[in-house]
Amino acid sequence: MSQSQTIDSGLQQASEQVFSRVKDAGAEADLIIIAAESLSLKASEGKLEEQTVSNTQSFGVRVIKDDHIGIAYSEASDAESLQWMVDQALQNATFSDTEPHERILDSQQQLVSDDSIFFPEDSASVDQQIDMVLQLEQGLLDKPLVKNVPYNGLSDVANSRFLFSSAGLSAASRERMVYAYAYALAEDGDKNAMEGTGQMQRLTQQLDVPTLIESVAGASLDLLDGKPIPSKHYDVIFDRECQIQLFVVFSMAISGKAAKEGISPWRDKIGETVADSRLSMHDMPLLTDGFGYSLFDDEGTATANTPFIVEGKLNTMMHNSVTASHFGLTTTGHASRGPRSTLGVGSHQLTIDAGTANAAEIYAGEYLEITSMAGLHSGANAISGDFSLGVSGFLCRDGKRVQPVRGVTVAGNFYKMLNQIECIGNERFWNWQRSSLMPSIRFAGLAISGD
């Protein structure tokens, strides 16, 4: 939706109906509407195996009356269903505990994202998209030793998010994304390996299938001869996908909600050193070339650059209006809520500032490059920071891969790792889903269990 356009009149009328009933009940409320349209394609053995089209829309209301909060949702937009939704939320509120910090924000802003950037017109036909997913599978099957491509696909997705409040807020954003992905199974005798990756763009014609084929095939074939390495401490570089996954899993440390609940390990460390002085981490939701772009959060607060860690010191946490009020602060624009969920917090686009190390410095000597992790969520404790993960990758020397590595475990403590940084690269990279932007970081002396 371009800046000059207005929000759909039907949704405006739905919100007015909701708030009229809320007002009659002596309450306040906000309404979130999530709509999605998608086309998903999958190939198998040279033929189109799956073509799925979906179209969904959900309404979610949050009502607050006498410090009690109730939520309810509806997938129907007729007057009767919306009335039932409000009544159900009001009833649910009577069973909830009081939360004096939770209020509908007194905001009459109108925020609308720019369709020309985030929702461009895609000229590709469905037939062209089918050809691309078939080309992706066949290109991988043509590679020597690639026996199967069990997971592959191309999806064309359009998402819309609308927020209204009884205080007068009106906010809307739309985004289009087209992504292709594949995992290839490579076999050579009794050895096998399966790895994969993807690409995400705004438009179909921006996808580069030949490059994706080479990336997926290389990831699997290169690990075929992987074997354990001797157990000892190694410097470790997580590739751009794994490093971001690691930071996201431990992002509870900067969660204002976790701090309010007393479980964030950094809840009492504002202003204190929590990482190497060369590390600065932000949330930058307004970077337009990222797919975590967000003009506003799920309370309708306009977003902005938020520095979480500045030169190693904890500057602030992710806050919605409730957690901010609890600590006597102002929301940082990190409210997170869906039609069916209560208010939480969440990041938009985590970024880490580039360091000063050039390629020769960051890849000097011996180190382990980790390209795949197993059991990250089950093997990591976000409260203590401890983790133990099965990993694959490459033993490297001076920037060159000298041996593929499989069957090893990396163990450590994430919060201690942030103070065991050898160097930070001077170039930043998006992950393939373009949700985070980070440089390569070399961590010193992590314990690797292998032979």
Secondary structure, DSSP 8 states (H G I E B T S, - for coil): --TT----HHHHHHHHHHHHHHHHTT-EEEEEEEEEEEEEEEEETTEEEEEEEEEEEEEEEEEEETTEEEEEEES--SHHHHHHHHHHHHHHHTTS-B-TT--------EEE--HHHHS------HHHHHHHHHHHHHHHHTSTTEEEEEEEEEEEEEEEEEEEETTS-EEEEEEEEEEEEEEEEEEETTEEEEEEEEEEESSGGG--HHHHHHHHHHHHHTTTT-B---SEEEEEEE-HHHHHHHHHHTGGGGBHHHHHTT--TTTT-TTSB-S-TT--EEE-TT-TTSTT--SB-TT--B---EEEEETTEE---B--HHHHHHTT----S-EE--TTS--EE--S-EEE---SB-HHHHT-SEEEEEEEEESTTTSB-TTT-EEEEEEEEEEEETTEEEEEEEEEEEEEEHHHHTT-EEEEEEEEEE-TT---EEEEEEEEEEEEE--
